[in-house]
């Protein structure tokens, strides 16, 4: 049996996420933005809750297309507030709409989201060598830097802890613990 990071537990959905997705470098701007939005919804909740609702989130936010989401208005907010398939938090829904507008403003200013993210992270995943779950930090100097940069661009729900979880999920950092079969794995 392959050894995984302890957080993957016994849940098959969580294990599949750990094995196939978490920590794999994402380079697609829209996908990076989607994950950042989902991490914002996760604040105060367990990631498995968001993972189980991810398809409902994608439907509610029309595929997380920033150009579509940026045009959402109050009727869309009310529609989502009535959608039991997602986390119904008005501030997070409204932040996602505002974050779509911030994403588009970056693009209009000639700032590609993926290029911005990966350049700021040094161009390649940061490889850590944590030996146990307790060693992994909740935030780092880089996540604090990202948080500040995102906030300067008008993003919300992008505190350094949320941003670090996003960095782990999108492969900006390899935080699979030493001993996990995914630690240091070559990524696609």
SULVENGI-V201632 format. One record per run of one state. SS is the DSSP state (H for helix, E for strand, L for the rest). FROM is the first residue (numbers start at 1). TO is the last residue. Records with the same first field share a line. If there is no record, write none. Layout:
SS->FROM-TO ; FROM-TO
This chain:
L->1-5 ; 9-11 ; 21-28 ; 43-46 ; 61-61 ; 65-65 ; 70-73 ; 82-89 ; 109-112 ; 121-125 ; 128-132 ; 136-140 ; 153-159 ; 170-172 ; 175-188
H->6-8 ; 12-20 ; 29-42 ; 47-60 ; 62-64 ; 66-69 ; 74-81 ; 90-108 ; 113-120 ; 133-135 ; 141-152 ; 160-169
E->126-127 ; 173-174
